[in-house]
Amino acid sequence: MIRLHHVPLGRSFRVMWLLEELGCDYEVAYYSIRDGSMRTPDFLALSPAGRVPALEWHDEVLFESAAILQMLCERHGALQPEPGDPQRARYLEMLSYSETVGCLLENLNLNRVFLRDPAQASPVVIKLLTARLRSALGAMEARLAGEYLLEDGFSAADIMFAYGFELARYYVHLDAFPGLMTYWERLQARPAYQRAKARDGVQDLYDRDFYPLPEG
Ligand SMILES: N[C@@H](CCC(=O)N[C@@H](CS)C(=O)NCC(=O)O)C(=O)O
């Protein structure tokens, strides 16, 4: 039995996409960050910090997207360079770097989307976080050499990173990163990505397509 605990457009989408790439059969339990469903004792027993993803994998329960991706790749012997492979270090670097991007997005979300009173948001912090996000993406634009993050082809590192790139569009103009845009279009064409998108659900995080920088 595989059950993914998921928020539409949340980091749990990474796991959903990988499960589709691996051809797994899985159930989805849907949550919202806004309705308290992630603070129930039942959910906290699965994910102590009340976060998604959490994955029930037969008789195990795991949280943290990078760890879940890593576990799934290991169990399937797929979509990651094995220990000892020359691409392994770059792969691990990209798994972690994706959460550098993820944390910037999370802090932008807190300031721009989740505060009940928008007046509590800090324009200075928003500008700083947006600049840091732009620079984190710029570093990847310069790094991207071939079709995917690793020379050997598509891997779970692409899933980790591309999820953040998809969300960054709410805060930065992605046409500033033409290399990443081409890469992103290539990933979106993958049948497994499209199957995952069909199961993602309706997001209730963002209420507009783009959040421009505050005035001043
Ligand atoms: N580093 C964790 C972060 C998980 C995380 O923060 N997930 C968000 C959704 S993208 C969440 O569940 N937030 C709920 C909350 O902050 O209450 C991972 O990659 O799994």
The ligand as an SDF file (V2000), in Angstrom:
LIG
                    3D

 20 19  0  0  0  0  0  0  0  0999 V2000
   11.7460   20.4410    3.5540 N   0  0  0  0  0  0  0  0  0  0  0  0
   10.4030   19.9030    3.5540 C   0  0  0  0  0  0  0  0  0  0  0  0
    9.4070   21.0360    3.5490 C   0  0  0  0  0  0  0  0  0  0  0  0
    7.9710   20.5620    3.6220 C   0  0  0  0  0  0  0  0  0  0  0  0
    6.9990   21.7340    3.6470 C   0  0  0  0  0  0  0  0  0  0  0  0
    7.2650   22.7710    4.2770 O   0  0  0  0  0  0  0  0  0  0  0  0
    5.8680   21.5670    2.9780 N   0  0  0  0  0  0  0  0  0  0  0  0
    4.8560   22.6150    2.9720 C   0  0  0  0  0  0  0  0  0  0  0  0
    4.0490   22.5460    1.6850 C   0  0  0  0  0  0  0  0  0  0  0  0
    5.0540   22.9370    0.2750 S   0  0  0  0  0  0  0  0  0  0  0  0
    3.9130   22.4010    4.1160 C   0  0  0  0  0  0  0  0  0  0  0  0
    3.5000   21.3070    4.3570 O   0  0  0  0  0  0  0  0  0  0  0  0
    3.5390   23.4800    4.8230 N   0  0  0  0  0  0  0  0  0  0  0  0
    2.5640   23.3970    5.8450 C   0  0  0  0  0  0  0  0  0  0  0  0
    2.7510   24.4430    6.8830 C   0  0  0  0  0  0  0  0  0  0  0  0
    3.7300   25.1980    6.7820 O   0  0  0  0  0  0  0  0  0  0  0  0
    1.9320   24.4960    7.7780 O   0  0  0  0  0  0  0  0  0  0  0  0
   10.2460   18.9830    2.3500 C   0  0  0  0  0  0  0  0  0  0  0  0
   10.9360   19.2000    1.3360 O   0  0  0  0  0  0  0  0  0  0  0  0
    9.4570   18.0300    2.4190 O   0  0  0  0  0  0  0  0  0  0  0  0
  1  2  1  0
  2  3  1  0
  2 18  1  0
  3  4  1  0
  4  5  1  0
  5  6  2  0
  5  7  1  0
  7  8  1  0
  8  9  1  0
  8 11  1  0
  9 10  1  0
 11 12  2  0
 11 13  1  0
 13 14  1  0
 14 15  1  0
 15 16  2  0
 15 17  1  0
 18 19  2  0
 18 20  1  0
M  END
$$$$
